[in-house]
Amino acid sequence: MVTIVSRSQWGAAFPIPAGRHVSPGTRRFYVVHWPVMTSRDERQWCRDIERMHANQGWGMIGYNFLVGMSGSVYEGCGRDVRGIHSPPRNVDGWGVCVLQPSTAQGVPTAPVSAEARRGARALYDELCGVAGRRLEMSWHGQDFPTACPGPDLTAWVRGGMVASAPERPQSPSDSEDFVMATASVDTPSHTYVLELNRAGHLWCKRRAQGSDQWANLNVNGAAFNNAAGAGNEQFRQATFATRAQGNAAEVFVEKASGGVRQFTIGPDGGVGARDLP
């Protein structure tokens, strides 16, 4: 049986309106969503989504359940409640939001963890038992015109929601403390996601267009091999500018010591750097 963090445990502030009961036996779909939000404490994430949904006039959190990257399962509006998550599936489907972080533009900034896959799959298996049938694995964009739940989760659902799906190797950036600022840019060949963490270190995740595979790059470290980028420079915790330059990404970051450094990151992972006056 899946252990579920209750609404009271994560601090739900809005009660479920009356008249929204749905019998579990009427459910036929398991609909995967994502929040398109930056990473944060999972319980705070639930509260932020609830507040956002309430501000949209829904009066409650719209997802039936949420699954964190830790694998924890959180009660949203609940198992026996008509959700507000996908117009065709609010009654006959359970809406499950997997808390994969992304940029505001909908670019994933971290992979879907093995723990999240296991938690979401265990919830699926349990809900199949509750419904008395095998639920159809679905995703938001299948029934409604939207990019949700993003490329990684959509591919995972289409592949059968395998709990043990392989992940990319951990990169050094995974151990860094908090992403403080994020920017992304698309070029004809690649998508680049740049992250600046609390320590003032700059990282890049990039993938070829049409691919689900992300590569990781320590932009600081790579640039240190370039004469213009020599030195263990740190950068300010502020929004930085990014633009496409052909198939490369150009990034402008304010240095902690003053001034601006321009990075050019190529599709092969090569990095050039120069300091601007």
N, C-alpha and C positions, 0 to 999 in steps of 0.2 A: 504494500500500500504506500502511495506517495505521501510524504510528509509535506503539508502545505502551510506556509506562513499565513496566518489569518489576517484579515483586514485590521483588526484591533492591534495585532502585533506590529504591523508596519505603520500604523498610525493613520488609517483612513479617516477623513474629516467629513465626508458627505455620505449620508445614509442612502440606501437603495430605495428609490421611489416605489410606492405600492403599485400593484397591478402588473408586475413584470415577470411573474412566475412562468417558467417553461418546464414541462416534464422532460426529464433526461431521455425518455424513450423516443422523443420526436427528433432528436439530434441525428444528423447524418454526415456532418462535415467537421473536420478539425482544421481551422483556418489560421495560418501562421502570419503574424504581423511583425513589424519592428517600429521603434519609436522615432527614428531619425533625430537623435539627440546625442550630445557628448556624454562620455562616461561619468558616472558618479556613484555614490553609495547606493546599493540596490533598493533599500527601503526608502531613501530619499527620492530615488527615481520613481518609485510607485506613487509617492505623494505628489511629485511634480507632474506626472502624467494625469493623476486624478484632478489636480487643480486646473491643468490645461483643458481637460475635457469638460469640467464644470464651467469654466469660463466660456466655452463654446456653446453653452446652453443645454448641455446634456444632463446636468444635475447629478452626475456620478461618473465613475471611471467606466469607460466603455468596454474594455477587455474583460473576458471572463476570468482569465488567468494571465500571469506574467512569469517568465522564466529568466533568471539572471545568469550571467556568465559563470557564477559560482555553482550553478546547477540547482539552486534553491528555487522552489515553485511558490509563487505568491498568489493569494486569492485576490482577484479583481472584483468585478461585480458578483461573481460567484457561479457555481455550477448550475443552479436551477433558475437563473435569471436571464431574461432576454437582453443580450448585449447591445452595444452600439459600436459596431466595428466594421461591418461591410453590409450595405443595404440588402443584398440578396440572401445573406447568411446569418442575420442577427437572431433569427428564431431557430432555424434548423442546423446551425453550426456553432461550435464553441470558438470564440476568438481568443487566440493565445499570442501574446506579444513577447518575443524573445529580445532581451535587452542587449542587442549588439550595438555598440556605439558607432556613430558616424558623424560626418560633418553636417552642417546645415544644408549642404547641397545633396545629401544622400549618398556620400561616398564612405564605405566602411573604413574605420580607423583601427580595427582590431578584428581578428578572425573570430568565428563562432567557436567557442571553446568546446572541448570534448565533454566537459561537465554540463554545459548548456544543452548539448545534443542529447546526452543521457537523460537529463531532467525532463526535456520536452518530449522525448520518446516514451519515458516511463509514464508521463501524464497522459499521452495519447493512448497507451495500452490500457491504463486504468479507465479512461473515459469510454473506450470501446466496450469494456465490461459493463460499465454503468448503462450505456445506451442499448446494450444487448445486440450489437452489430459491429462489423468492422467499419469504422468511420473512413470516409474518403479524405485522403490527405490533400489539403488545398492551401492556397496562399491568397492574400488579399487581391493581388493583381489578376488572378485567374477569373474572378467574377466581377471586378470593378476596375475601370481604367485608372490605374495608379502604378507607380514603380515599386510600391511596397510589396514584399518585404526586402527589397534589395537583391543584388545579384547572388550573394553567398547563400542566404536563406532560401531563395527561390530555387537555386540549383540543388540544395539539400533536400527540399521537399520533393522536387521532381525526381530525385534519385531514390526516393523511398524512405527518407528520414532515418538513415542508418545511424545508430547511436555511436558506433565506433569509427565513424568517418575520419580519415587521417587529417591531421592539421599540419600547417607549415612548421618548420623548426623554430624554436624560440630564438628571437634575436636579442642582442644586447639591450635594445630599447625597451623590451618588456620588463626589465628589472629597474628601469628608471622611474623616478618618483613623480607621478602625475603629469598629464598633458595639460599645459596651461593655455596653449593657443594652437589652432589648427587652420590650415588653408589647403585648398586643393585646386588643381588646374587640369584640364583635359587638352591633349594635343592629338593630332591625327593618329599617332601610333600608341600613345600611352596615357594613362591617368596617373597623376602624381598627387600624393597626400603628404603634406609637410606638418610635422609636429614639433612644437617647442615646449620643453618640459621645465619643471620648477628649477632644475639645476642650470638652466640656460643652454641646454644642449639641443641641437637641431637634428631631426631624423627625417628620413624620407621613406615612404612606402610607395612602390610603383608597380603597375601591372600593364601588360599589353592590352590594347582594346580587344574585347571578345574573349579574354581569358579571366578565370577566377583565381589565378595564382598571383599572390603578392610577393614582391621581393623587398628586402629591407636594407637600408643604407644609413650609416652614420655619416651625415653630411659633414659635420665638423671634422671627423677623423680623416675622411677622404680628402677634404680640402687642405688639410695640414700637409699633405704631400706636394702641394702646389706652392710655389714660392710666394704667391700673393696671399696664400692662406696660412702661412706659417704661424705657429704659436697656438697655445691652448685657449683660444678665444671663447668667451661666453657671451650670450645674447640676452637682451632684455625680455621680460615676460610681457610681451605686447603683441598685438596683431601685426603681422608682417605682410608685405605685398608679394603676390605671385602672379606671373603671366606666362603665357605660352610663347615660345620662340622657336618656330618650326616644330620639330619633334622633341625639343628640350623644354625644360621648365626653368624660368629665371625667378630667383627668389631674392628679395631685398629685406635684410634683417638689421635692426638697430643693435649695435654692439654695446655690451655693458660698459666698455671703456670709452664709448663715444664714437660717433660716426656710424656709417652704414657699410655693411659688406654685401656685395652682390655675388650670388652663387648661380652657376649654370649647371644643371643636372641633365645629362644626356640619357637616352633610352638604354644605353649599355651600362649605366651606372657610373659613368665617368663624371667627375665634379671639377669645375673650375671655379676660382674665387678671386675677387679683387676688391680692394677697399676703395670706396668712393669718397671724394672730398666733401 
